[in-house]
Amino acid sequence: MKIFQDKGKTLLPRVDSIFLISRLLTVIATIWIFLFLKTSLRESLILAVLSATFLIQMGIFGYLVKKGKYDLKKPYLSIIIFDLIFISTLINFSGGIKSDFFLLYYLTVSFSAYMLTLGVAVALTALVSITYALLVLGDVQFYSLVPLILRFGFLWFLLFAIYFVSDYIRRSERRLLNLFDTLNQRTAELEKSQAHLEMIHEHSRALAGILDIDGVIEEVMNIMGGLLAYPASGLLLSGPGKNFIYRGRNIGGQNNFHLKAIEGNRQELLRLVVQQEESATVNDISTRNDYQPLKTATRGVMLVPMIAHGKTIGVLTAESPQAGAFTERDEKMLSVVARSAALAIDNAMLHRRMEELTITDELTGIFNYRYFAEKLKEEQRRASRYNLPLSLIMLDIDWFKKFNDTYGHEVGNIVLKGITGVVKKCIRDVDIFCRYGGEEFVIILPQTPRIEVSRIGERIRQQVEAAVFGGGDNIPELKVTVSVGVTSFPENGKSHDEILSIADQALYRAKGAGKNLVCVI
């Protein structure tokens, strides 16, 4: 059976201290009886025992209130019951119906109405009424009936008035405190979002200072995987044939920068986002076939286009195993990252195009030695950091000095251009083809293992040997061959200088073994 009302949180001060102060009235009544009333030895002994018990209760209760770590329900109940006995004794010893100490009952009933449930408070008030009636029954006269009825009536009125008022206050407090809790929660969420946005802005501003596309992509993946902490996320750029290719992925906090293509029939959602230039959030992707998630357990998906200067250059994706995981706030945050990433990538592309004007060989149109030297350092660092393979091909035109002496430098330039075209057809777009010297070329092949690069070197040698150069404008049809040196990282060399030196040794061996050969070290 429930006895006490739930106190919980309240806007009102705790009644514990007020309750203790109110009991001082009982102390005053007891002192008055001892000082001004003549009592028998028996009555004095009873009052002494009750007074001692009263003081002990007050001391224990005061200690518990001061500590504030104890449940005071049982002490309250024991004190209320004791007060019923003590007050009744005081009334009996001080004149019965003539005693004004019946007013102390009002304190007991008031606190009972505030702290006890209605049923228990009514039972206690009924017990007070019966006890008081028994105490004054022998003294009741006709003229005292009305005052007695008023005493009982006010007692019961006080009970219901205090109970219903306190109950209303409690319910109002509960609603108000719930509102405060909600407000505090919303405020905390807002402050957290604000702090989150500020950090995103700080990281996004840092993107503007990165002039390398790979560096931009790495920083964006760090933001999505670390700062935003998505379970899975990716950065896609438009590839050949308007297909999308993952340039960066983060799954479970781990970045992956290997290129990853997407099945053609599962790119429709990406194409729709790019076409409409609007973000898309899917609560449950498991029932759809127009998107290829990074993880099979993915349910919630969010896609935000990267738009720079009115052109969509890619899409940022975020995934979660929880359906409906992404909110409008998440979309706004990722949109901030997408805008900054798009501008940073566009800026890096522009920087690359400007660099190409100064890093390309004027004759062949491929990269020059200056660019090769910097790019080899960069690719070697990248391969070392992410534990990726890296290969190098160096080739030299056989007997090219004699060729120039025989046919002239103009024809030699035609052969250089022709060989450039042949080699380009044998390598990938991501491979870096450079002119190393007069008749020497070098190719950096990122993410290419040793077994594969040896086949590429042999294919280049065969294609050059089979090609015919010249054949017009009084220039005879000419054939040339090349010697090829091949090496790979991390199998050979730790620094970019060592890799280049080993590739040069491989080329020297190929030329020393009779030329028109591929040598792998």
MIDREN-807821 format. One record per residue (C-alpha): residue number from 1; x, y, z; residue in three letters. Coordinates in pm, whole numbers, plus 50000, padded with zeros to 5 digits. Last residue first. Layout:
N
R   pos       X       Y       Z   code
R   NUM       X       Y       Z    Ala
...
***
This chain:
521
R   pos       X       Y       Z   code
R   521   56515   49447   43957    Ile
R   520   56333   49385   43628    Val
R   519   56506   49413   43289    Cys
R   518   56304   49454   42973    Val
R   517   56495   49421   42647    Leu
R   516   56540   49608   42318    Asn
R   515   56912   49649   42411    Lys
R   514   57184   49385   42400    Gly
R   513   57246   49289   42763    Ala
R   512   57414   49623   42839    Gly
R   511   57099   49815   42744    Lys
R   510   56883   49600   42970    Ala
R   509   57141   49620   43249    Arg
R   508   57152   50001   43230    Tyr
R   507   56770   50013   43245    Leu
R   506   56770   49796   43559    Ala
R   505   57037   50018   43714    Gln
R   504   56826   50328   43639    Asp
R   503   56525   50164   43804    Ala
R   502   56747   50087   44108    Ile
R   501   56860   50452   44130    Ser
R   500   56503   50580   44100    Leu
R   499   56384   50356   44385    Ile
R   498   56685   50453   44598    Glu
R   497   56622   50825   44545    Asp
R   496   56251   50784   44630    His
R   495   56345   50631   44964    Ser
R   494   56299   50277   45088    Lys
R   493   56442   50075   44802    Gly
R   492   56331   49760   44628    Asn
R   491   56044   49531   44733    Glu
R   490   55849   49825   44876    Pro
R   489   55829   49955   44608    Phe
R   488   55886   49829   44253    Ser
R   487   56148   49820   43975    Thr
R   486   56152   49813   43596    Val
R   485   56414   49905   43334    Gly
R   484   56320   49915   42966    Val
R   483   56531   49932   42650    Ser
R   482   56356   50082   42350    Val
R   481   56332   49998   41982    Thr
R   480   56304   50206   41665    Val
R   479   56137   50179   41328    Lys
R   478   56131   50440   41052    Leu
R   477   55917   50509   40750    Glu
R   476   56101   50764   40544    Pro
R   475   56046   51139   40578    Ile
R   474   55985   51322   40253    Asn
R   473   55665   51477   40398    Asp
R   472   55531   51138   40505    Gly
R   471   55636   50797   40642    Gly
R   470   55745   50905   40990    Gly
R   469   55725   50645   41268    Phe
R   468   55624   50278   41244    Val
R   467   55523   50089   41558    Ala
R   466   55593   49718   41619    Ala
R   465   55905   49777   41830    Glu
R   464   55724   50046   42030    Val
R   463   55430   49812   42097    Gln
R   462   55659   49527   42202    Gln
R   461   55863   49737   42446    Arg
R   460   55550   49894   42597    Ile
R   459   55390   49551   42644    Arg
R   458   55706   49422   42813    Glu
R   457   55702   49712   43059    Gly
R   456   55332   49657   43132    Ile
R   455   55395   49287   43198    Arg
R   454   55677   49376   43440    Ser
R   453   55444   49625   43610    Val
R   452   55189   49356   43695    Glu
R   451   55418   49121   43885    Ile
R   450   55578   49413   44072    Arg
R   449   55257   49555   44217    Pro
R   448   55080   49870   44086    Thr
R   447   54918   50101   44339    Gln
R   446   55074   50407   44172    Pro
R   445   55264   50358   43841    Leu
R   444   55530   50624   43789    Ile
R   443   55659   50621   43428    Ile
R   442   56001   50741   43310    Val
R   441   56126   50850   42971    Phe
R   440   56477   50882   42826    Glu
R   439   56567   51024   42484    Glu
R   438   56679   51371   42596    Gly
R   437   56602   51342   42965    Gly
R   436   56335   51217   43204    Tyr
R   435   56025   51286   43000    Arg
R   434   55732   51197   43224    Cys
R   433   55433   50960   43229    Phe
R   432   55238   50948   43558    Ile
R   431   54993   50658   43577    Asp
R   430   54637   50750   43676    Val
R   429   54519   50752   43313    Asp
R   428   54647   50398   43269    Arg
R   427   54937   50278   43057    Ile
R   426   54990   50111   42717    Cys
R   425   54811   50371   42504    Lys
R   424   55024   50648   42656    Lys
R   423   55338   50455   42557    Val
R   422   55251   50461   42186    Val
R   421   55172   50835   42185    Gly
R   420   55500   50922   42359    Thr
R   419   55687   50699   42112    Ile
R   418   55545   50904   41827    Gly
R   417   55639   51236   41985    Lys
R   416   55996   51121   42038    Leu
R   415   56009   50981   41684    Val
R   414   55894   51312   41538    Ile
R   413   56157   51492   41746    Asn
R   412   56427   51264   41601    Gly
R   411   56306   51351   41254    Val
R   410   56367   51716   41331    Glu
R   409   56697   51633   41503    His
R   408   56855   51494   41189    Gly
R   407   56824   51164   41001    Tyr
R   406   57165   51004   41045    Thr
R   405   57309   51200   41341    Asp
R   404   56975   51183   41517    Asn
R   403   56956   50805   41470    Phe
R   402   57316   50765   41584    Lys
R   401   57222   50950   41904    Lys
R   400   56902   50739   41939    Phe
R   399   57082   50404   41930    Trp
R   398   56813   50250   42155    Asp
R   397   56544   50481   42293    Ile
R   396   56551   50471   42675    Asp
R   395   56289   50347   42918    Leu
R   394   56236   50380   43293    Met
R   393   55940   50210   43460    Ile
R   392   55863   50267   43829    Leu
R   391   55627   50079   44059    Ser
R   390   55436   50158   44377    Leu
R   389   55254   49915   44609    Pro
R   388   55042   50054   44895    Leu
R   387   55115   50041   45269    Asn
R   386   54909   50352   45342    Tyr
R   385   55194   50571   45465    Arg
R   384   55468   50413   45249    Ser
R   383   55263   50436   44929    Ala
R   382   55174   50798   45004    Arg
R   381   55533   50891   45082    Arg
R   380   55650   50721   44760    Gln
R   379   55376   50893   44561    Glu
R   378   55479   51237   44690    Glu
R   377   55853   51186   44638    Lys
R   376   55791   51051   44286    Leu
R   375   55563   51345   44211    Lys
R   374   55827   51602   44304    Glu
R   373   56099   51449   44084    Ala
R   372   55856   51382   43798    Phe
R   371   55730   51740   43795    Tyr
R   370   56080   51878   43752    Arg
R   369   56167   51609   43498    Tyr
R   368   55890   51711   43259    Asn
R   367   55532   51590   43232    Phe
R   366   55395   51495   42890    Ile
R   365   55326   51734   42600    Gly
R   364   55600   51577   42384    Thr
R   363   55788   51888   42268    Leu
R   362   55706   52144   42538    Glu
R   361   55754   51905   42828    Asp
R   360   55496   51975   43094    Thr
R   359   55560   52117   43441    Ile
R   358   55498   52488   43389    Thr
R   357   55152   52481   43231    Leu
R   356   55077   52169   43435    Glu
R   355   55110   52376   43750    Glu
R   354   54818   52592   43644    Met
R   353   54609   52283   43577    Arg
R   352   54704   52140   43918    Arg
R   351   54610   52463   44093    His
R   350   54274   52458   43919    Leu
R   349   54223   52098   44030    Met
R   348   54321   52189   44386    Ala
R   347   54074   52480   44384    Asn
R   346   53797   52254   44255    Asp
R   345   53883   52002   44527    Ile
R   344   53881   52274   44795    Ala
R   343   53557   52427   44666    Leu
R   342   53385   52088   44662    Ala
R   341   53522   51996   45006    Ala
R   340   53398   52323   45158    Ser
R   339   53051   52275   45013    Arg
R   338   53040   51907   45112    Ala
R   337   53156   51976   45470    Val
R   336   52880   52233   45523    Val
R   335   52631   51994   45359    Ser
R   334   52740   51723   45605    Leu
R   333   52636   51947   45893    Met
R   332   52304   52040   45733    Lys
R   331   52222   51676   45662    Glu
R   330   52300   51575   46019    Asp
R   329   52067   51850   46145    Arg
R   328   51790   51727   45914    Glu
R   327   51820   51388   46077    Thr
R   326   52010   51071   45994    Phe
R   325   51955   50741   46174    Ala
R   324   51625   50653   46005    Gly
R   323   51717   50284   45999    Ala
R   322   52023   50204   46211    Gln
R   321   52316   50030   46037    Pro
R   320   52442   50377   45940    Ser
R   319   52576   50528   45618    Glu
R   318   52716   50864   45509    Ala
R   317   52784   50964   45148    Thr
R   316   52958   51266   44997    Leu
R   315   52894   51318   44625    Val
R   314   53100   51448   44332    Gly
R   313   53188   51735   44100    Ile
R   312   52852   51910   44083    Thr
R   311   52895   52237   43893    Lys
R   310   52746   52574   43992    Gly
R   309   53076   52722   44107    His
R   308   53150   52421   44327    Ala
R   307   52884   52166   44423    Ile
R   306   52958   51853   44626    Met
R   305   52627   51665   44640    Pro
R   304   52502   51524   44974    Val
R   303   52391   51163   45019    Leu
R   302   52253   51022   45347    Met
R   301   52184   50652   45405    Val
R   300   52012   50464   45692    Gly
R   299   52004   50085   45659    Arg
R   298   52358   49952   45612    Thr
R   297   52420   49592   45721    Ala
R   296   52572   49500   45381    Thr
R   295   52838   49767   45424    Lys
R   294   52964   50020   45166    Leu
R   293   52616   50061   45024    Pro
R   292   52539   50017   44651    Gln
R   291   52242   50234   44557    Tyr
R   290   51951   50191   44312    Asp
R   289   51851   49847   44443    Asn
R   288   51613   49948   44722    Arg
R   287   51456   49758   45014    Thr
R   286   51771   49765   45227    Ser
R   285   51805   50144   45185    Ile
R   284   51599   50224   45496    Asp
R   283   51559   50587   45609    Asn
R   282   51691   50734   45284    Val
R   281   51824   51091   45295    Thr
R   280   51887   51285   44974    Ala
R   279   52071   51613   44922    Ser
R   278   51993   51830   44622    Glu
R   277   52177   51911   44299    Glu
R   276   51885   51759   44102    Gln
R   275   52112   51583   43852    Gln
R   274   52384   51503   44104    Val
R   273   52139   51357   44359    Val
R   272   51962   51164   44082    Leu
R   271   52293   51028   43951    Arg
R   270   52381   50903   44299    Leu
R   269   52041   50735   44334    Leu
R   268   52081   50571   43993    Glu
R   267   52429   50433   44060    Gln
R   266   52333   50072   44127    Arg
R   265   52294   49955   43766    Asn
R   264   52651   50053   43678    Gly
R   263   52811   49865   43967    Glu
R   262   53030   50101   44164    Ile
R   261   53408   50150   44123    Ala
R   260   53659   50153   44405    Lys
R   259   53990   50338   44404    Leu
R   258   54200   50253   44707    His
R   257   54195   50539   44959    Phe
R   256   54075   50350   45266    Asn
R   255   54032   50525   45600    Asn
R   254   53953   50331   45919    Gln
R   253   53705   50481   46169    Gly
R   252   53457   50192   46138    Gly
R   251   53448   50224   45762    Ile
R   250   53592   50534   45597    Asn
R   249   53611   50554   45218    Arg
R   248   53800   50776   44974    Gly
R   247   53823   50818   44600    Arg
R   246   53512   50606   44543    Tyr
R   245   53435   50610   44171    Ile
R   244   53113   50725   44006    Phe
R   243   53033   50670   43639    Asn
R   242   52984   50966   43408    Lys
R   241   53149   50768   43126    Gly
R   240   53490   50807   43289    Pro
R   239   53481   50905   43657    Gly
R   238   53269   51142   43862    Ser
R   237   53397   51169   44216    Leu
R   236   53279   50979   44523    Leu
R   235   53369   51047   44885    Leu
R   234   53262   50786   45137    Gly
R   233   53119   50721   45481    Ser
R   232   53062   50434   45721    Ala
R   231   52979   50429   46093    Pro
R   230   52974   50814   46080    Tyr
R   229   53198   50972   46341    Ala
R   228   53131   51338   46251    Leu
R   227   53477   51441   46374    Leu
R   226   53664   51118   46303    Gly
R   225   53516   50938   46001    Gly
R   224   53357   51237   45829    Met
R   223   53629   51489   45916    Ile
R   222   53915   51243   45853    Asn
R   221   53756   51153   45518    Met
R   220   53751   51521   45422    Val
R   219   54118   51558   45523    Glu
R   218   54221   51260   45307    Glu
R   217   54022   51388   45010    Ile
R   216   54185   51731   45036    Val
R   215   54532   51577   45059    Gly
R   214   54462   51360   44755    Asp
R   213   54352   51668   44563    Ile
R   212   54669   51863   44652    Asp
R   211   54638   52236   44707    Leu
R   210   54540   52220   45076    Ile
R   209   54488   52569   45219    Gly
R   208   54114   52574   45149    Ala
R   207   54073   52249   45337    Leu
R   206   54180   52419   45660    Ala
R   205   53867   52631   45642    Arg
R   204   53664   52310   45647    Ser
R   203   53843   52191   45962    His
R   202   53757   52516   46142    Glu
R   201   53404   52515   46004    His
R   200   53354   52157   46121    Ile
R   199   53482   52250   46466    Met
R   198   53241   52545   46479    Glu
R   197   52957   52324   46361    Leu
R   196   53024   52072   46637    His
R   195   53039   52345   46899    Ala
R   194   52706   52479   46775    Gln
R   193   52559   52129   46765    Ser
R   192   52673   52066   47122    Lys
R   191   52533   52400   47234    Glu
R   190   52204   52320   47061    Leu
R   189   52193   51973   47214    Glu
R   188   52261   52119   47558    Ala
R   187   51990   52381   47505    Thr
R   186   51745   52115   47386    Arg
R   185   51821   51905   47695    Gln
R   184   51789   52207   47922    Asn
R   183   51457   52297   47762    Leu
R   182   51332   51940   47795    Thr
R   181   51435   51931   48159    Asp
R   180   51275   52272   48217    Phe
R   179   50952   52149   48056    Leu
R   178   50964   51839   48272    Asn
R   177   51014   52071   48568    Leu
R   176   50710   52273   48467    Leu
R   175   50494   51966   48420    Arg
R   174   50606   51819   48752    Arg
R   173   50568   52153   48925    Glu
R   172   50212   52180   48800    Ser
R   171   50138   51826   48917    Arg
R   170   50295   51900   49256    Arg
R   169   50113   52232   49290    Ile
R   168   49781   52064   49214    Tyr
R   167   49852   51792   49470    Asp
R   166   49958   52054   49724    Ser
R   165   49632   52245   49671    Val
R   164   49426   51925   49681    Phe
R   163   49587   51798   50002    Tyr
R   162   49601   52135   50178    Ile
R   161   49233   52204   50122    Ala
R   160   49126   51845   50194    Phe
R   159   49299   51822   50534    Leu
R   158   49232   52183   50637    Leu
R   157   48861   52132   50573    Phe
R   156   48873   51818   50785    Trp
R   155   49031   51997   51083    Leu
R   154   48817   52307   51025    Phe
R   153   48503   52092   51055    Gly
R   152   48628   51913   51367    Phe
R   151   48705   52240   51544    Arg
R   150   48385   52398   51419    Leu
R   149   48187   52101   51554    Ile
R   148   48351   52152   51894    Leu
R   147   48274   52526   51891    Pro
R   146   47908   52442   51808    Val
R   145   47877   52166   52070    Leu
R   144   48018   52375   52356    Ser
R   143   47684   52532   52462    Tyr
R   142   47525   52189   52496    Phe
R   141   47804   52063   52717    Gln
R   140   48089   51823   52632    Val
R   139   48332   51758   52915    Asp
R   138   48303   51376   52931    Gly
R   137   48349   51341   52556    Leu
R   136   48658   51562   52548    Val
R   135   48929   51293   52520    Leu
R   134   48711   51046   52329    Leu
R   133   48628   51312   52069    Ala
R   132   48996   51402   52039    Tyr
R   131   49090   51042   51971    Thr
R   130   48807   50995   51722    Ile
R   129   48900   51312   51532    Ser
R   128   49271   51229   51530    Val
R   127   49193   50875   51405    Leu
R   126   48971   51021   51133    Ala
R   125   49252   51259   51037    Thr
R   124   49490   50962   51014    Leu
R   123   49250   50763   50797    Ala
R   122   49195   51065   50571    Val
R   121   49572   51118   50538    Ala
R   120   49620   50746   50455    Val
R   119   49354   50757   50183    Gly
R   118   49475   51089   50040    Leu
R   117   49839   50987   50014    Thr
R   116   50070   51130   50274    Leu
R   115   50309   51428   50255    Met
R   114   50100   51745   50228    Tyr
R   113   49783   51616   50396    Ala
R   112   49991   51460   50676    Ser
R   111   50179   51787   50724    Phe
R   110   49853   51975   50766    Ser
R   109   49694   51704   50984    Val
R   108   49985   51716   51232    Thr
R   107   49991   52094   51233    Leu
R   106   49612   52109   51284    Tyr
R   105   49643   51864   51575    Tyr
R   104   49862   52126   51746    Leu
R   103   49551   52345   51765    Leu
R   102   49409   52091   52014    Phe
R   101   49660   52254   52255    Phe
R   100   49400   52515   52337    Asp
R    99   49281   52306   52632    Ser
R    98   48922   52366   52744    Lys
R    97   48799   52041   52590    Ile
R    96   49057   51846   52787    Gly
R    95   49207   52067   53057    Gly
R    94   49586   52054   53032    Ser
R    93   49672   51688   53108    Phe
R    92   49436   51543   52845    Asn
R    91   49543   51797   52581    Ile
R    90   49911   51722   52644    Leu
R    89   49844   51346   52625    Thr
R    88   49655   51387   52295    Ser
R    87   49945   51595   52162    Ile
R    86   50194   51321   52256    Phe
R    85   49994   51030   52113    Ile
R    84   49910   51199   51781    Leu
R    83   50263   51341   51771    Asp
R    82   50403   50984   51796    Phe
R    81   50204   50881   51488    Ile
R    80   50328   51185   51295    Ile
R    79   50685   51126   51418    Ile
R    78   50680   50759   51307    Ser
R    77   50547   50851   50962    Leu
R    76   50804   51126   50908    Tyr
R    75   51090   50898   51023    Pro
R    74   50968   50630   50775    Lys
R    73   50952   50870   50480    Lys
R    72   51283   51043   50549    Leu
R    71   51492   50851   50291    Asp
R    70   51850   50932   50380    Tyr
R    69   52134   51125   50220    Lys
R    68   52047   51482   50329    Gly
R    67   52304   51481   50605    Lys
R    66   52143   51784   50772    Lys
R    65   51793   51637   50738    Val
R    64   51910   51306   50890    Leu
R    63   52068   51486   51184    Tyr
R    62   51754   51694   51243    Gly
R    61   51541   51377   51238    Phe
R    60   51765   51207   51493    Ile
R    59   51769   51509   51725    Gly
R    58   51392   51570   51690    Met
R    57   51319   51206   51764    Gln
R    56   51544   51213   52073    Ile
R    55   51371   51531   52191    Leu
R    54   51023   51373   52155    Phe
R    53   51130   51053   52329    Thr
R    52   51258   51262   52620    Ala
R    51   50935   51462   52622    Ser
R    50   50723   51143   52615    Leu
R    49   50918   50997   52908    Val
R    48   50899   51323   53104    Ala
R    47   50529   51369   53029    Leu
R    46   50454   51017   53156    Ile
R    45   50659   51079   53472    Leu
R    44   50484   51412   53532    Ser
R    43   50144   51246   53492    Glu
R    42   50233   50974   53743    Arg
R    41   50377   51225   53989    Leu
R    40   50062   51431   53961    Ser
R    39   50047   51751   53767    Thr
R    38   50019   52110   53875    Lys
R    37   50025   52329   53571    Leu
R    36   50239   52637   53521    Phe
R    35   50597   52526   53466    Leu
R    34   50569   52165   53346    Phe
R    33   50260   52238   53137    Ile
R    32   50419   52544   52980    Trp
R    31   50734   52349   52896    Ile
R    30   50527   52087   52713    Thr
R    29   50332   52349   52517    Ala
R    28   50657   52526   52419    Ile
R    27   50807   52196   52299    Val
R    26   50492   52125   52096    Thr
R    25   50527   52467   51937    Leu
R    24   50892   52382   51862    Leu
R    23   50749   52107   51643    Arg
R    22   50674   52367   51379    Ser
R    21   51045   52441   51345    Ile
R    20   51122   52075   51268    Leu
R    19   50848   52055   51007    Phe
R    18   50970   52375   50843    Ile
R    17   51319   52223   50818    Ser
R    16   51186   51908   50652    Asp
R    15   50938   52093   50429    Val
R    14   51184   52121   50144    Arg
R    13   51165   52453   49962    Pro
R    12   50912   52464   49676    Leu
R    11   51026   52413   49316    Leu
R    10   51004   52039   49355    Thr
R     9   51187   51730   49239    Lys
R     8   51056   51395   49355    Gly
R     7   50815   51399   49651    Lys
R     6   50608   51103   49550    Asp
R     5   50314   51093   49789    Gln
R     4   50358   50874   50094    Phe
R     3   50156   50572   50206    Ile
R     2   50133   50339   49904    Lys
R     1   50000   50000   50000    Met
***
